[in-house]
């Protein structure tokens, strides 16, 4: 430009000698990305070392809760938690599997990490609803029909399960048709439907066939229950029948709409 001074031309040349603004911005962004990437790598490496390599986050204790019959020490021994190992590397599924395999009394268990140094074992034990006598011992049966433990002393308030299936005729046919395990489950269903007041007084649940299950009470009274079907209705009927005929010795609720009582 003709009117431009020598100083103005020098200033324009100086401004145009540096990198363009867009290029400078890209350079700055690249530097930030590199710094962030390096920081992320260092942070990841530090985290891995903290979780796996350091002595700060390792298993030092195992806490147990929820036991009733089992002892916490029994649960710890069966769990076999690797003390001293990095807490993050403990296989909780393997611990659960060991507990279920070694202690059949355990119905459910929750294995959890308790940072920074603990493993928690929350146990739910199976509860016996029936007992099967075996020699001088008793096999406990839970509400799923699982025979999970053998004890030398019968737990109080748990009725005995008596399978009287050796007789000929319909009873033997019932055993062949349904199998012993199915009949045991039917008895378990009956035990679960017995009214609470009656359950405490029940000495035995007797299975003669699939549709011939009876109760033997502690005072000698008996209840013909029939099959396990319509259990809730039979329970209500039995409670009402016992109130209406308190001196009766035998109650029949096998057909809950037509109950009967007898004896005195």
C-alpha positions as CSV (number, residue, x, y, z in Angstrom):
1,X,0.0,0.0,0.0
2,X,1.4,3.4,-1.0
3,X,0.3,5.2,2.1
4,X,1.8,2.6,4.5
5,X,4.8,3.6,6.5
6,X,7.8,1.4,6.9
7,X,6.9,0.7,10.6
8,X,3.4,-0.5,9.7
9,X,4.8,-2.9,7.1
10,X,7.3,-4.3,9.6
11,X,4.5,-5.0,12.1
12,X,2.4,-6.9,9.5
13,X,5.5,-9.0,8.6
14,X,6.1,-9.8,12.3
15,X,2.5,-10.9,12.8
16,X,2.6,-13.1,9.8
17,X,5.9,-14.8,10.7
18,X,4.3,-17.0,13.6
19,X,2.1,-20.1,13.2
20,X,-1.6,-19.6,12.4
21,X,-4.0,-19.4,15.4
22,X,-5.7,-22.7,14.3
23,X,-2.4,-24.5,14.3
24,X,-1.4,-23.2,17.7
25,X,-4.8,-24.4,19.1
26,X,-4.2,-27.9,17.7
27,X,-0.7,-28.0,19.3
28,X,-2.2,-27.0,22.7
29,X,-4.9,-29.7,22.4
30,X,-2.3,-32.4,21.5
31,X,-0.2,-31.4,24.5
32,X,-3.2,-31.7,26.8
33,X,-4.2,-35.1,25.3
34,X,-0.6,-36.4,25.9
35,X,-0.6,-35.1,29.5
36,X,-3.9,-36.7,30.2
37,X,-2.9,-40.0,28.6
38,X,0.3,-40.2,30.7
39,X,-1.7,-39.3,33.8
40,X,-4.3,-42.0,33.0
41,X,-1.5,-44.6,32.5
42,X,0.1,-43.7,35.7
43,X,-3.2,-43.8,37.6
44,X,-4.1,-47.2,36.1
45,X,-0.7,-48.6,37.0
46,X,-1.0,-47.2,40.5
47,X,-4.5,-48.7,40.9
48,X,-3.3,-52.1,39.7
49,X,-0.4,-52.0,42.1
50,X,-2.6,-50.9,45.0
51,X,-5.1,-53.7,44.4
52,X,-2.7,-56.6,43.6
53,X,0.8,-55.7,44.6
54,X,0.5,-53.7,47.8
55,X,0.0,-55.0,51.3
56,X,-2.8,-52.5,52.1
57,X,-5.8,-54.3,50.5
58,X,-5.3,-57.9,51.5
59,X,-7.5,-60.4,53.3
60,X,-6.9,-60.3,57.0
61,X,-10.2,-61.4,58.5
62,X,-13.4,-63.4,57.7
63,X,-16.6,-62.5,59.5
64,X,-19.6,-64.9,59.7
65,X,-23.2,-64.1,60.5
66,X,-26.5,-66.0,60.4
67,X,-25.4,-69.3,61.9
68,X,-27.7,-71.2,64.3
69,X,-26.6,-74.8,64.5
70,X,-23.3,-74.3,62.7
71,X,-20.5,-72.4,64.4
72,X,-18.7,-69.5,62.8
73,X,-15.5,-71.5,63.0
74,X,-17.0,-74.4,61.0
75,X,-18.1,-72.0,58.3
76,X,-14.6,-70.3,58.2
77,X,-12.9,-73.7,57.9
78,X,-15.2,-74.9,55.1
79,X,-15.0,-71.5,53.2
80,X,-11.1,-71.8,53.2
81,X,-10.7,-68.1,52.4
82,X,-7.1,-67.5,51.3
83,X,-5.8,-65.1,54.0
84,X,-3.1,-62.7,52.9
85,X,-4.3,-62.7,49.2
86,X,-5.3,-59.5,47.5
87,X,-8.9,-58.8,48.4
88,X,-9.8,-58.1,44.7
89,X,-8.6,-61.5,43.6
90,X,-10.7,-63.6,46.0
91,X,-13.1,-65.9,44.1
92,X,-16.4,-65.4,45.9
93,X,-18.2,-67.9,43.7
94,X,-15.7,-70.6,44.6
95,X,-16.1,-69.9,48.3
96,X,-19.9,-70.2,48.0
97,X,-19.5,-73.5,46.1
98,X,-17.2,-74.9,48.8
99,X,-19.6,-74.0,51.6
100,X,-22.5,-75.6,49.8
101,X,-20.5,-78.7,49.1
102,X,-18.9,-79.1,52.6
103,X,-21.9,-77.9,54.7
104,X,-25.2,-79.2,53.3
105,X,-27.0,-77.5,56.2
106,X,-26.3,-74.2,54.4
107,X,-29.3,-73.3,52.2
108,X,-27.9,-69.9,51.0
109,X,-24.8,-67.9,51.6
110,X,-23.8,-64.4,50.5
111,X,-20.0,-63.9,50.1
112,X,-19.0,-60.2,50.0
113,X,-15.8,-58.2,50.1
114,X,-15.6,-55.8,53.1
115,X,-12.9,-53.3,52.2
116,X,-10.2,-52.9,53.0
117,X,-9.3,-56.2,54.7
118,X,-12.3,-58.4,55.1
119,X,-14.5,-61.1,53.6
120,X,-18.1,-61.4,54.9
121,X,-20.1,-64.7,54.9
122,X,-23.8,-64.3,55.6
123,X,-25.3,-67.8,56.0
124,X,-28.9,-69.0,55.9
125,X,-29.2,-72.5,57.3
126,X,-31.8,-75.1,56.3
127,X,-34.6,-75.6,58.9
128,X,-35.8,-79.1,59.5
129,X,-39.6,-79.7,59.1
130,X,-39.5,-83.5,59.4
131,X,-37.1,-86.1,60.8
132,X,-36.4,-89.6,59.4
133,X,-35.1,-92.0,62.0
134,X,-32.1,-94.0,60.8
135,X,-30.8,-96.4,63.4
136,X,-30.1,-94.4,66.5
137,X,-29.8,-91.1,64.5
138,X,-32.2,-88.7,62.8
139,X,-32.0,-87.4,59.3
140,X,-33.3,-83.8,59.0
141,X,-35.5,-82.9,56.0
142,X,-36.2,-79.3,55.0
143,X,-39.2,-77.7,53.4
144,X,-37.9,-78.6,49.9
145,X,-37.6,-82.3,50.8
146,X,-33.8,-82.1,51.0
147,X,-32.2,-84.5,53.5
148,X,-29.4,-82.3,54.6
149,X,-28.0,-83.5,58.0
150,X,-27.9,-86.5,60.3
151,X,-28.0,-85.7,64.1
152,X,-27.9,-87.9,67.1
153,X,-30.5,-85.9,69.1
154,X,-33.9,-85.1,67.6
155,X,-34.6,-81.3,67.5
156,X,-37.5,-80.4,69.7
157,X,-40.8,-79.6,67.9
158,X,-39.9,-81.4,64.7
159,X,-42.2,-84.3,63.8
160,X,-41.0,-87.7,62.6
161,X,-41.6,-88.8,59.1
162,X,-42.9,-92.4,58.9
163,X,-43.1,-94.1,55.5
164,X,-45.3,-97.1,56.0
165,X,-45.1,-98.3,52.4
166,X,-44.2,-101.9,52.7
167,X,-47.7,-103.2,52.8
168,X,-49.1,-104.9,49.6
169,X,-51.9,-103.5,47.5
170,X,-52.6,-99.9,46.9
171,X,-49.8,-98.7,49.1
172,X,-47.1,-100.6,47.3
173,X,-48.6,-99.4,44.0
174,X,-48.4,-95.8,45.2
175,X,-44.7,-96.3,46.0
176,X,-44.0,-97.8,42.5
177,X,-46.0,-95.0,40.8
178,X,-44.7,-91.9,42.7
179,X,-41.4,-93.1,44.2
180,X,-40.2,-92.5,47.7
181,X,-38.7,-89.0,47.1
182,X,-42.0,-87.7,45.7
183,X,-43.9,-89.1,48.7
184,X,-41.4,-87.5,51.0
185,X,-42.1,-84.1,49.3
186,X,-45.8,-84.7,49.7
187,X,-45.3,-85.2,53.5
188,X,-43.2,-82.0,53.6
189,X,-46.1,-80.1,52.0
190,X,-48.5,-81.5,54.6
191,X,-46.1,-80.5,57.4
192,X,-45.9,-77.0,56.0
193,X,-49.7,-76.6,56.0
194,X,-50.5,-77.9,59.5
195,X,-51.9,-75.1,61.7
196,X,-49.2,-73.8,64.0
197,X,-51.0,-74.9,67.2
198,X,-51.3,-78.4,65.8
199,X,-47.8,-78.5,64.4
200,X,-46.3,-78.0,67.8
201,X,-48.2,-81.0,69.1
202,X,-47.5,-83.3,66.1
203,X,-45.4,-86.3,66.9
204,X,-45.3,-87.9,63.4
205,X,-46.4,-87.5,59.8
206,X,-47.3,-90.9,58.5
207,X,-47.3,-91.6,54.7
208,X,-49.3,-94.7,53.8
209,X,-49.7,-93.7,50.1
210,X,-49.9,-90.6,48.0
211,X,-53.5,-89.8,49.1
212,X,-53.3,-91.3,52.6
213,X,-51.2,-89.2,54.9
214,X,-52.1,-88.9,58.5
215,X,-50.8,-87.0,61.7
216,X,-50.0,-88.6,65.0
217,X,-50.3,-86.0,67.8
218,X,-48.4,-86.1,71.1
219,X,-51.5,-86.9,73.2
220,X,-52.4,-89.9,71.0
221,X,-55.0,-88.1,68.8
222,X,-54.9,-88.7,65.1
223,X,-55.7,-86.7,62.0
224,X,-56.6,-88.2,58.6
225,X,-55.2,-85.6,56.2
226,X,-55.4,-87.4,52.9
227,X,-53.2,-86.0,50.1
228,X,-51.3,-82.8,50.2
229,X,-53.8,-81.1,48.0
230,X,-56.0,-78.3,49.4
231,X,-53.7,-77.9,52.4
232,X,-54.8,-74.4,53.4
233,X,-58.5,-75.5,53.4
234,X,-57.7,-78.6,55.4
235,X,-55.7,-76.5,57.9
236,X,-58.7,-74.1,58.4
237,X,-61.1,-77.0,58.7
238,X,-58.9,-78.9,61.2
239,X,-58.7,-75.8,63.5
240,X,-62.4,-75.3,63.4
241,X,-63.1,-79.0,63.9
242,X,-60.8,-79.2,67.0
243,X,-62.6,-76.3,68.5
244,X,-66.0,-77.7,67.8
245,X,-65.1,-81.2,69.1
246,X,-62.3,-80.7,71.7
247,X,-62.8,-84.2,73.2
248,X,-62.6,-86.1,69.9
249,X,-59.7,-88.5,69.4
250,X,-59.7,-88.7,65.7
251,X,-60.3,-86.0,63.0
252,X,-60.7,-86.5,59.3
253,X,-60.1,-83.5,57.0
254,X,-59.2,-85.5,53.9
255,X,-62.3,-84.0,52.3
256,X,-62.3,-80.5,53.8
257,X,-65.8,-79.7,52.8
258,X,-67.1,-82.8,54.7
259,X,-64.9,-83.2,57.8
260,X,-65.6,-85.7,60.6
261,X,-64.5,-86.4,64.1
262,X,-64.9,-89.4,66.4
263,X,-64.0,-90.9,69.7
264,X,-63.8,-89.1,73.0
